Amino acid sequence: MIQHSYSPSLEQKVGQLFFIGIAGPQIDEATKELLDQIMPGGICLFARNIREAGQTRDLLEAIRSTLTVRPFLSVDQEGGLVDRLKRVLTPMPAASKITTGGEAHQLAAIIAEALRMLGFNMDFAPVVDVVDEKRSDYSNGLTSRTFGRAKEDVAELAGAFLNRLHQGGIIGCIKHFPGLAASRVDSHEDLPLVDISESELDSLDLYPYRVLLACADVRAVMVAHAAFPGHRLQERDQNGKLLPSSLSYGFITTMLRGELGFDGLVVTDDLEMGAIIKNYGVGTACKLAISAGVDMLAVCADPDAVREGYSAVLNAVRDGEISLDRLEVSLERISKAKSQLSEPIDFEPGRLDALSIEIAGLNSRLTH
C-alpha cells in the first residue's frame, strides 16, 4: 500500500482506518502493546500527552519508530479555547480574534513551524462552522473557535489559515461537516439536533465547504456528530432514532462525496463523545461510519474502546459485512494523503522561544 516491498495483512489494513489517542506523555508498556496490536494509521495527542517541547518531540519520534507504516501525527491546535501547546508556547489567540487574511496567515505560519519542530505532520484545524450574530449565544462551545461572523469571512480567513498550514508542511483538516454552529448543545455531551431548514444549512453552513473545496487545497474533512431533522438526507437507524451525520451515508457519501465532489480524507470526530456513546456502542458506530463513507475513525481516549472498534471493523470485513473493495477505497485515500506528509524539522528550543515572542506580539495587536 505504501511501499512495494510491504504487503500488509488484513489486520494491518484495518488498523490504518483508526486515528487513536494514547494515555500519557511517554510510551509505556500498555501503550506499546496497544500500538503493536492496532497498528493505527494516525495518533492524535492531547494536553495530557504534551508536558514540554523536548518530551513531545521524543514521544512523537518513539511513535514513529514503533509503527511500520508512517502515521499521521495530529493535534487540535486552533488557538484560544483549543490550544494543546500552551505548556510549550505562549497561549495563541482564538480564531474569533482574527479579522484579516494576514493575521490568519501569521497564526498558521507559527502553528505550522511549531508543530513540525515538535514532530507533528497534521493539525485538526481550522474550524469552518459559521457562527453569525444570531448563533453567537448558543451553548455549543464554538463561538470563539471560528473565524468571523459571516460565511464569507469564515471561508476567506479559514482558507488563508489552511493554505499557510499546508505551505508550512502541516496537513490541515476543516471541520465540523456539515456544520455545527446552529446546534444548541455540545456534541461532547449529547447528540445535537440542528433544527434548521435545508435551505439555511445549504446557504450558510455549507458555503465555506463549497468555496474551500473549489479554490483551496482541502485534503481532509472532519465530520460532526449531529442530526439535521429538517434535511432531506437525514436518516434514521434501525431503531428509528435520528442517525448522526458522522454515521450517515446521506451526509458523507451523497452530500460530501457526491454533491460537493470531495474525494479526500474523511475523519470522524471523536467517537467516544456523548453524542455517540449514549446511543451506540463504539463497535457499532465504527462499522456504521465506514459503511457511510468515512475513511478514518477517531477513538481518542479509552484503549478498550479502541480495541472494541478495531475488532468490530475487522470482524465485519472478515464476515463480508464491510467489503474488501470498500476497505481498499479508504486505504487508497489514506495512502494518498500520507504521500503528502512532511518530515519534522530540526528541534531548536531557541526558535520555539522566538515563536512565543511572535505569538505575544500577535496577541497584543489583536487586543488593540
Phi, psi and omega per residue, in radians:
M1 nan -0.830 -3.131
I2 -1.776 -0.788 -3.122
Q3 -2.143 2.493 -3.088
H4 -1.110 -0.526 -3.101
S5 -1.427 -0.118 -3.050
Y6 -1.879 2.041 -3.130
S7 -1.989 1.721 -3.008
P8 -1.256 2.566 3.035
S9 -1.354 2.966 3.075
L10 -1.046 -0.696 3.137
E11 -1.061 -0.733 3.127
Q12 -1.203 -0.651 3.105
K13 -1.092 -0.780 3.137
V14 -1.127 -0.643 3.097
G15 -1.013 -0.593 3.140
Q16 -1.089 -0.355 -3.132
L17 -1.372 -0.147 -3.005
F18 -1.824 2.323 3.071
F19 -2.011 1.804 -2.936
I20 -2.001 2.831 2.976
G21 -1.769 2.811 3.078
I22 -2.182 2.917 -2.877
A23 -1.300 -0.797 -2.935
G24 -2.440 -2.850 -3.050
P25 -1.439 -0.124 3.047
Q26 -2.324 2.916 3.021
I27 -1.519 1.750 3.067
D28 -1.493 -3.083 -3.064
E29 -1.088 -0.718 -3.116
A30 -1.145 -0.695 3.127
T31 -1.197 -0.722 3.101
K32 -1.037 -0.733 3.124
E33 -1.099 -0.729 3.123
L34 -1.109 -0.803 -3.137
L35 -1.103 -0.721 3.131
D36 -1.143 -0.627 -3.102
Q37 -1.323 -0.803 -3.022
I38 -1.527 -0.605 -3.042
M39 0.864 1.021 -2.989
P40 -1.170 2.684 3.088
G41 -1.347 -0.361 -3.128
G42 -2.675 2.675 3.057
I43 -2.207 2.340 3.029
C44 -1.973 2.205 3.084
L45 -1.611 2.641 3.121
F46 -2.204 -3.138 -3.119
A47 -0.979 -0.582 -3.116
R48 -1.129 -0.352 -3.098
N49 -1.678 -0.238 -2.957
I50 -2.006 1.757 -3.128
R51 -1.700 -0.836 3.079
E52 -2.720 3.037 -2.918
A53 -1.117 -0.902 -3.083
G54 -1.085 -0.713 3.117
Q55 -1.094 -0.689 -3.132
T56 -1.149 -0.770 3.104
R57 -1.071 -0.751 3.137
D58 -1.112 -0.715 3.137
L59 -1.088 -0.803 -3.121
L60 -1.184 -0.619 3.064
E61 -1.125 -0.679 -3.137
A62 -1.171 -0.680 3.090
I63 -1.096 -0.804 3.137
R64 -0.990 -0.771 -3.064
S65 -1.321 -0.308 -3.140
T66 -1.447 -0.555 -3.015
L67 -1.685 2.344 -3.094
T68 -1.172 -0.786 -3.130
V69 -1.688 2.319 -3.118
R70 -0.877 2.167 -3.081
P71 -1.644 2.682 2.799
F72 -1.198 2.342 3.081
L73 -2.140 1.780 -2.928
S74 -2.086 3.021 3.126
V75 -2.788 2.729 2.998
D76 -1.612 1.571 3.140
Q77 -1.973 1.596 -3.127
E78 -1.782 -0.619 -2.920
G79 1.763 2.893 3.141
G80 1.183 -2.238 -3.105
L81 -1.103 -0.526 -3.077
V82 -1.968 1.476 -3.050
D83 -2.323 1.580 -3.063
R84 -1.326 -0.195 -3.069
L85 -1.772 0.255 -3.015
K86 -1.207 -0.236 3.010
R87 -1.475 -0.223 -3.055
V88 -1.826 -0.663 -3.063
L89 -2.292 2.853 2.975
T90 -0.916 2.369 3.133
P91 -0.945 2.422 -3.045
M92 -1.636 2.692 -3.133
P93 -1.218 2.649 3.046
A94 -1.237 2.705 3.114
A95 -1.010 -0.593 -3.099
S96 -1.134 -0.310 3.115
K97 -1.431 -0.302 -3.066
I98 -1.435 2.232 -3.080
T99 -2.140 -0.171 -3.132
T100 -2.291 2.761 3.083
G101 -1.056 -0.605 3.130
G102 -1.118 -0.705 3.109
E103 -1.178 -0.722 3.108
A104 -1.088 -0.714 3.120
H105 -1.067 -0.802 -3.107
Q106 -1.154 -0.771 3.134
L107 -1.045 -0.785 -3.134
A108 -1.149 -0.630 3.121
A109 -1.109 -0.737 3.107
I110 -1.111 -0.835 -3.115
I111 -1.071 -0.794 -3.098
A112 -1.072 -0.803 -3.121
E113 -1.140 -0.764 -3.137
A114 -1.109 -0.772 -3.114
L115 -1.108 -0.767 3.141
R116 -1.148 -0.614 3.109
M117 -1.178 -0.579 3.118
L118 -1.381 -0.291 3.093
G119 1.939 0.064 3.096
F120 -1.383 2.837 3.027
N121 -2.336 0.082 -3.082
M122 -2.640 2.662 3.096
D123 -2.386 2.204 3.066
F124 -1.384 1.255 3.141
A125 -2.829 2.733 0.139
P126 -1.628 2.827 2.970
V127 -1.337 2.288 3.108
V128 -2.097 0.394 3.023
D129 -1.179 2.507 -3.065
V130 -1.750 1.776 3.109
V131 -1.727 1.610 3.092
D132 -1.447 -3.104 -3.057
E133 -1.013 -0.726 -3.103
K134 -1.091 -0.628 -3.063
R135 -1.547 -0.121 -3.004
S136 -1.226 -0.250 3.115
D137 -1.635 -0.071 -3.072
Y138 -1.245 2.520 -3.079
S139 -1.588 1.077 -3.111
N140 -2.001 0.064 3.073
G141 1.357 0.137 -3.020
L142 -1.792 -0.245 -2.910
T143 -0.915 -0.781 -3.096
S144 -1.547 -0.080 -2.991
R145 -1.611 -0.059 -3.086
T146 -2.077 2.710 -3.090
F147 -1.425 2.206 2.969
G148 1.276 3.140 3.138
R149 -2.147 0.182 3.116
A150 -2.363 2.638 -3.077
K151 -1.056 -0.602 -3.138
E152 -1.157 -0.688 3.110
D153 -1.144 -0.742 3.130
V154 -1.006 -0.861 -3.106
A155 -1.107 -0.777 -3.086
E156 -1.175 -0.867 -3.037
L157 -1.290 -0.716 3.093
A158 -1.144 -0.622 3.100
G159 -1.113 -0.748 3.104
A160 -1.104 -0.738 3.125
F161 -1.091 -0.845 -3.089
L162 -1.105 -0.806 -3.121
N163 -1.095 -0.653 3.141
R164 -1.261 -0.627 3.029
L165 -0.983 -0.848 -3.112
H166 -1.110 -0.708 3.088
Q167 -1.052 -0.560 -3.137
G168 -1.485 0.075 3.060
G169 1.515 0.297 3.086
I170 -2.048 2.220 3.087
I171 -1.325 2.211 3.074
G172 -1.619 2.952 -3.134
C173 -2.531 2.000 -3.118
I174 -1.425 2.530 -3.020
K175 -2.673 2.774 0.109
H176 -2.052 1.791 -3.046
F177 -1.116 2.471 -0.022
P178 -1.526 0.108 3.115
G179 2.397 2.135 -3.083
L180 -1.898 -0.045 -2.936
A181 -1.160 -0.414 3.136
A182 -1.604 0.101 3.099
S183 -1.318 2.649 -3.119
R184 -1.786 -0.116 3.111
V185 -2.282 2.851 3.121
D186 -1.541 2.217 -3.085
S187 -1.163 -0.209 3.010
H188 -1.117 -0.481 -3.057
E189 -1.725 -0.811 -3.056
D190 -2.687 2.954 -3.137
L191 -1.299 2.025 3.110
P192 -1.266 2.356 2.952
L193 -1.710 1.897 -3.108
V194 -1.567 1.655 -2.947
D195 -1.598 1.207 3.101
I196 -2.180 2.873 -3.132
S197 -1.281 2.805 3.069
E198 -1.060 -0.661 -3.109
S199 -1.184 -0.605 3.106
E200 -1.198 -0.774 3.091
L201 -1.031 -0.760 -3.084
D202 -1.156 -0.798 -3.027
S203 -1.428 -0.495 -3.032
L204 -1.843 -1.085 -2.980
D205 -1.256 -0.610 -3.121
L206 -1.482 -0.172 -3.100
Y207 -0.982 -0.878 -3.136
P208 -1.067 -0.607 3.119
Y209 -1.140 -0.778 3.119
R210 -1.033 -0.838 -3.101
V211 -1.116 -0.858 -3.055
L212 -1.230 -0.645 3.102
L213 -1.173 -0.456 3.141
A214 -1.444 -0.614 -2.958
C215 -2.236 -0.009 3.093
A216 -2.079 2.879 3.139
D217 -1.567 1.346 -3.122
V218 -1.440 2.087 -3.105
R219 -1.855 -0.376 -3.097
A220 -2.593 2.500 3.089
V221 -2.256 2.340 3.046
M222 -1.747 2.321 -3.088
V223 -1.718 2.353 -3.113
A224 -1.354 2.772 2.920
H225 -1.669 1.745 3.141
A226 -2.767 2.742 3.051
A227 -2.049 2.542 -3.061
F228 -2.201 1.379 -2.990
P229 -1.044 -0.372 -3.132
G230 -1.563 0.090 -3.031
H231 -1.830 2.493 -3.100
R232 -1.098 -0.439 -3.096
L233 -1.574 -0.072 -3.140
Q234 -1.130 2.218 -3.136
E235 -1.880 2.887 3.000
R236 -2.040 2.606 3.107
D237 -1.421 -3.080 -3.047
Q238 -1.170 -0.286 3.082
N239 -1.666 0.089 3.101
G240 1.516 0.017 3.124
K241 -1.428 2.641 3.092
L242 -1.105 2.258 -3.082
L243 -1.459 2.254 3.092
P244 -1.055 2.592 -3.129
S245 -0.993 -0.548 -3.128
S246 -1.180 -0.291 -3.119
L247 -2.016 0.240 -2.949
S248 -1.841 2.095 3.044
Y249 -1.062 -0.660 -3.130
G250 -1.040 -0.842 -3.097
F251 -1.351 -0.647 -3.056
I252 -1.467 -0.956 -3.054
T253 -1.471 -0.829 -3.114
T254 -1.190 -0.876 -3.051
M255 -1.461 -1.058 -3.010
L256 -1.210 -0.817 -3.134
R257 -1.333 -0.799 -3.026
G258 -1.465 -1.162 -3.033
E259 -1.189 -0.634 -3.127
L260 -1.690 -0.174 2.992
G261 1.267 0.468 -3.114
F262 -1.568 2.165 3.125
D263 -2.097 0.382 3.085
G264 -1.561 -2.794 -3.049
L265 -1.362 2.246 3.048
V266 -1.999 2.180 -3.096
V267 -2.088 2.465 3.030
T268 -1.351 2.733 2.826
D269 -1.162 2.956 -3.055
D270 -0.977 2.118 -3.092
L271 -1.353 0.018 3.030
E272 -1.644 0.080 3.102
M273 -1.196 2.713 -3.131
G274 -0.945 -0.615 -3.120
A275 -0.987 -0.529 -3.119
I276 -1.744 -0.865 -3.045
I277 -1.044 -0.621 -3.104
K278 -1.279 -0.254 -3.068
N279 -2.084 -0.415 -3.078
Y280 -2.491 2.654 2.907
G281 -1.295 2.789 -3.130
V282 -1.055 -0.711 -3.129
G283 -1.054 -0.834 3.121
T284 -1.087 -0.755 -3.128
A285 -1.074 -0.743 3.138
C286 -1.080 -0.764 3.133
K287 -1.132 -0.752 3.133
L288 -1.092 -0.726 -3.102
A289 -1.118 -0.783 3.125
I290 -1.115 -0.763 3.121
S291 -1.089 -0.494 -3.131
A292 -1.361 -0.300 3.129
G293 2.083 0.060 3.087
V294 -1.225 2.604 3.090
D295 -1.720 -0.688 -3.066
M296 -2.308 2.461 -3.027
L297 -1.911 2.052 3.128
A298 -1.535 2.053 3.055
V299 -2.292 1.798 -2.719
C300 -1.879 0.000 -3.079
A301 -2.327 -1.081 -2.945
D302 -1.497 2.056 3.125
P303 -1.001 -0.581 3.117
D304 -1.169 -0.622 3.093
A305 -1.180 -0.686 3.079
V306 -1.036 -0.837 -3.122
R307 -1.129 -0.679 3.133
E308 -1.099 -0.796 3.127
G309 -1.114 -0.781 -3.134
Y310 -1.059 -0.832 -3.130
S311 -1.097 -0.691 -3.122
A312 -1.105 -0.779 -3.130
V313 -1.220 -0.753 3.134
L314 -1.027 -0.808 -3.135
N315 -1.170 -0.613 3.125
A316 -1.141 -0.638 3.091
V317 -1.242 -0.752 3.123
R318 -1.053 -0.654 -3.088
D319 -1.495 -0.098 -3.133
G320 1.473 0.064 3.088
E321 -1.163 -0.645 2.970
I322 -2.000 2.173 -3.047
S323 -1.315 2.697 3.053
L324 -1.074 -0.619 3.115
D325 -1.080 -0.750 3.119
R326 -1.070 -0.730 3.114
L327 -1.075 -0.789 -3.075
E328 -1.138 -0.578 3.106
V329 -1.057 -0.788 3.122
S330 -1.214 -0.674 3.110
L331 -1.065 -0.618 3.108
E332 -1.153 -0.756 3.117
R333 -1.145 -0.715 3.125
I334 -1.089 -0.792 -3.141
S335 -1.075 -0.739 3.136
K336 -1.096 -0.771 3.128
A337 -1.138 -0.664 -3.140
K338 -1.189 -0.468 3.112
S339 -1.173 -0.259 -3.138
Q340 -1.727 0.055 -3.118
L341 -1.247 2.547 3.087
S342 -1.777 2.700 3.055
E343 -1.372 2.752 3.048
P344 -1.086 2.734 3.008
I345 -1.715 2.963 -3.099
D346 -0.996 2.462 3.130
F347 -1.446 2.010 -3.099
E348 -2.295 1.702 -3.133
P349 -0.944 -0.620 3.134
G350 -1.112 -0.610 3.116
R351 -1.227 -0.625 3.064
L352 -1.106 -0.662 3.068
D353 -1.078 -0.722 3.123
A354 -1.127 -0.667 3.097
L355 -1.144 -0.640 3.072
S356 -1.058 -0.709 3.104
I357 -1.133 -0.679 3.117
E358 -1.125 -0.706 3.104
I359 -1.103 -0.763 3.136
A360 -1.046 -0.690 3.113
G361 -1.148 -0.726 3.108
L362 -1.119 -0.779 3.092
N363 -0.991 -0.738 -3.110
S364 -1.134 -0.735 3.135
R365 -1.163 -0.623 -3.085
L366 -1.288 -0.343 -3.128
T367 -1.638 -0.058 3.131
H368 -1.789 nan nan
